[in-house]
Amino acid sequence: MTDFGTILCPVDFSEPSRVALDHAEGLAKQLGAELLVAHVIVPAMYPVAFGAVPLGAVTVEEEARAAVEKSLDETVERLAGDGVKARRIVEVGTPARRLVEMVRENGVDLVVMGTHGTTGLGHVLLGSTAERVVRHCPCPVLTVKPGQPAER
């Protein structure tokens, strides 16, 4: 049997990521694994005239990061109260790429992530972060669709 000592669960604060976090929490409890709760902030793209960044842009990004960190700190605190060893990771970049890098940097054994289930034209135009992570991740990835209740 594979030893899943470290589980990564990316959250984007959507319903699918909440469902995935429930599954990841249950697995972490059963396996005695550390749970890394991660969020990747996508850098804002500003139309730049003559190389100038709009006033207040840095403040908005700092406030967004602070809000994400606060929310994840609350999540980690709740998990700890439920007996799960957890910590948060907040990074900036392209979500799929940064998540795969997090796996390598943190010795992750399993990724548990939600999927929105986008199909058809929406999938072609937007792609799927979960699909990209599955394709490039060096460890197993468990994808969870909304409507799949977690067993605790």
Secondary structure as GFF3:
##gff-version 3
##sequence-region A 1 152
A	DSSP	beta_strand	6	10	.	.	.	ID=ss1
A	DSSP	alpha_helix	15	31	.	.	.	ID=ss2
A	DSSP	beta_strand	34	41	.	.	.	ID=ss3
A	DSSP	alpha_helix	57	81	.	.	.	ID=ss4
A	DSSP	beta_strand	86	92	.	.	.	ID=ss5
A	DSSP	alpha_helix	95	106	.	.	.	ID=ss6
A	DSSP	beta_strand	110	114	.	.	.	ID=ss7
A	DSSP	alpha_helix	120	126	.	.	.	ID=ss8
A	DSSP	alpha_helix	129	136	.	.	.	ID=ss9
A	DSSP	beta_strand	141	144	.	.	.	ID=ss10
###
